[in-house]
Amino acid sequence: MNGLLELNFSTFVREYIRHKPKERMDTILEPMQVMIQLALLAFCPIGTKISVTNNVLLLQWPSLSQGILRWFNKDSKEDLYFLFNVFRRYYKWYNNDKIFKYIITLSKRGLNNLIKTYERSDMFSITQTLSMYKVMLEVEDNKMFMDEEQGMDNVFKEIVEVYDPKIMKIIYNILKLMEMEENGEYIERYYVGLQEILIPIQERIRVWITERLTV
């Protein structure tokens, strides 16, 4: 990381921690679920946006109905600001083997696509935040994320148990197949198949968060 990026990133982290918004119940997200979606975003067309629904992050491909769906779901670009805690918790709980590191690599590409999507709308504040998130995933010394503790972390960290090693191998191998595949139609089929595989996990995450974090 060059000096200017490092300085800007350090400032970004300090300011976020100092003025961080309180996490709304519906925007509390499980880190691995989000990172897998960002990894899949690397294979999506420019114009794909994220949607947060009942504590699960989903991808919305560009279409004539995208705007209507986002309005109905009350999606907002402001939801992007809540990704900071996702990356921080991912480093604390998951960043320890090749599968997790590979997901980071693809997630950076996914963020690149999201940046290109919002660049077309001249939303500088959003693209700047997304660029800082990308830098966040490139940081080798992640101690700054380890030290920042929130009371919710002590409860929320137990959710890592929802991911069986077998399912992680399936996710890893499908992502690898998508990366090696050159046929766009086949890539889309892998994408749809993996999203179907992830549905039971997403349902468990929703139930877990509702049961343990709802007051």
SULDA-V878742 format. One record per residue. RES is the residue in one letter. PHI is phi in whole degrees, -180 to 180 (* if undefined). NEAR is the number of other C-alpha atoms within 10 Angstrom. Layout:
BEGIN
RES/PHI/NEAR, RES/PHI/NEAR
END
This chain:
BEGIN
M/*/11, N/-76/6, G/-61/8, L/-66/9, L/-63/13, E/-63/15, L/-65/11, N/-62/13, F/-68/21, S/-61/15, T/-64/12, F/-59/16, V/-64/18, R/-61/13, E/-69/11, Y/-65/13, I/-63/12, R/-72/9, H/-118/9, K/-59/14, P/-73/10, K/-71/8, E/-70/12, R/-75/9, M/-57/14, D/-79/14, T/-106/18, I/-73/22, L/-120/25, E/-82/24, P/-56/24, M/-65/20, Q/-59/20, V/-67/22, M/-65/23, I/-64/23, Q/-66/21, L/-66/28, A/-64/21, L/-66/21, L/-61/28, A/-61/21, F/-105/19, C/-95/21, P/-69/13, I/-60/19, G/110/18, T/-69/20, K/-123/21, I/-99/22, S/-136/20, V/-105/21, T/-133/15, N/50/18, N/69/22, V/-131/20, L/-91/22, L/-122/17, L/-107/16, Q/-113/18, W/-69/16, P/-63/15, S/-163/11, L/-65/8, S/-93/11, Q/-58/15, G/-62/13, I/-65/11, L/-64/14, R/-68/16, W/-66/11, F/-63/9, N/-86/12, K/59/11, D/-71/16, S/-145/12, K/-63/12, E/-64/8, D/-60/12, L/-63/16, Y/-69/15, F/-83/17, L/-73/19, F/-55/20, N/-66/20, V/-61/17, F/-67/21, R/-61/21, R/-72/23, Y/-62/24, Y/-62/21, K/-73/19, W/-112/15, Y/-122/15, N/-76/16, N/-140/11, D/-154/8, K/-65/10, I/-64/16, F/-67/18, K/-70/15, Y/-66/15, I/-63/21, I/-61/23, T/-57/17, L/-70/22, S/-63/23, K/-63/24, R/-67/18, G/-63/25, L/-64/20, N/-58/19, N/-65/22, L/-68/25, I/-61/22, K/-63/15, T/-62/19, Y/-82/20, E/-62/14, R/-69/10, S/-103/10, D/57/10, M/-95/13, F/-63/12, S/-63/10, I/-71/19, T/-65/20, Q/-66/13, T/-63/18, L/-64/22, S/-65/18, M/-69/20, Y/-63/21, K/-63/22, V/-62/16, M/-57/23, L/-78/18, E/-97/14, V/-67/13, E/-82/8, D/-93/9, N/-101/15, K/-63/12, M/-63/12, F/-85/18, M/-69/13, D/-81/10, E/-80/13, E/-114/12, Q/-115/10, G/-56/7, M/-66/11, D/-58/13, N/-62/9, V/-86/12, F/-70/18, K/-65/16, E/-70/11, I/-69/16, V/-59/15, E/-69/8, V/-71/13, Y/-100/12, D/-71/10, P/-54/10, K/-65/9, I/-69/14, M/-66/13, K/-67/12, I/-63/13, I/-59/19, Y/-60/18, N/-68/13, I/-68/17, L/-61/23, K/-63/12, L/-61/14, M/-64/21, E/-69/13, M/-82/10, E/-74/13, E/-104/10, N/-81/9, G/-60/11, E/-66/10, Y/-69/13, I/-60/20, E/-65/14, R/-67/12, Y/-60/17, Y/-59/18, V/-62/11, G/-62/12, L/-67/17, Q/-62/18, E/-66/11, I/-62/13, L/-79/15, I/-57/11, P/-60/10, I/-65/16, Q/-62/19, E/-66/13, R/-64/13, I/-63/21, R/-58/18, V/-63/14, W/-59/16, I/-65/20, T/-62/15, E/-74/10, R/-102/10, L/-114/13, T/-85/8, V/-81/6
END
